[in-house]
Amino acid sequence: MRVRPPTRQFVVKLHSRCDLACDYCYVYEMADARWRSAPAVMSERTADDLVGRLAEHAAAHRIEHLDVVLHGGEPLLAGPARIGALVRAARARVPASIGFTVQTNGMRLDEPFLRLFDELNVRVGVSLDGTKAGHDRHRKRHNGAGTHHIVAAAVRKLAGPDFRHLFAGLLCVVDLAEDPLACYRELLDFDPPVLDFLLPHGSWSAPPPGRHPGDPATPVLATPYADWLIPVFDEWYAASPPTTVVRQFAEMVTLWLGGSSGVEGLGDQTSPPLVVATDGSIELSDIIAAVEPDAVDTGLNVATDPFDAVVLPQEKLAAECQACPVLAGCGGGHPAHRYRAGHGFENPSVYCPDLFRLTSHVRARLAHDLAALK
């Protein structure tokens, strides 16, 4: 174990339930069932304890800026009063500037909420899976109805002239059934400042769609996700002027140029975010809980413990990763994607062939252009 350096980003689970039933959700559709016993909404007392711990942490380390992501579940289910009270209390009591972002599914993102976020200076990120067909294939109501029309309307309002300054970006989960460039261009129509393309969460024990390790019908070195992402990278990379920031691509470029990662699961993060659940529990990445819930449990709570009490497990990369020529560009992939039941996390990523091909492609494009400059 190692002592955690000061944390500068916190994910706050304001509400532990959701008004959608996305089939790939790592919170509700995988191994982590803790939400069933968690309070639905963070209480005022717990929110007060949280703000006190943020103030304590900022003062102890003389931190000038913190980032807080309001998350869930679906954070807007907490309601405007609860959200407003937390943001105002933190801004009043924490001796550091705080950048607040709310990550929402967009279903409740109406004008009153946008006006509240404008008043509070809270930025807004929205989950939107590309085309209508792709989005509605996965992001459905509990009754099975599609949601694209509602979310798209909310994003257009957010991207419009009144609230554009609040727009933090769009988050899209890769769907191999979608045409990658059609998906990318559909998202660009909303003029997002940032795009995130996420790989569906999976592991060696529960492989993601299209990756079936050990299946003799599937080539071992098949790279369906790299095949999907590389055309998007090439179009993004060639655009002049840039159309948006695709975070994963931008971070890969930064890593190959000798920089450090700001994206979980890509390169080494010296101080990854801490998660505070609705009951005040302080946790490590809740994405890891999708495969092994106990792995994120610190045994700490904002009611009784400072953030400095958190320690990180010493991450161990598989021998194959340590010897890999593209390790600098992928970092071994997300820890959750390395998990194998009975063997823990010391394995290559279930996405290893995809990561190898994608990061190699990025490196080759950079090497070509840098050589041309000489």
PyMOL commands that set and color helices and strands:
alter all, ss='L'
color gray80, all
select helices_A, chain A and resi 34-36+44-61+75-78+80-93+111-120+132-138+148-159+164-166+180-188+224-238+247-256+288-290+293-296+307-309+319-322+327-330+335-338+352-373
alter helices_A, ss='H'
color red, helices_A
select strands_A, chain A and resi 2-3+9-13+65-71+97-104+122-127+167-173+194-198+245-246+274-276+281-283+297-301+311-312
alter strands_A, ss='S'
color yellow, strands_A
deselect
rebuild
show_as cartoon
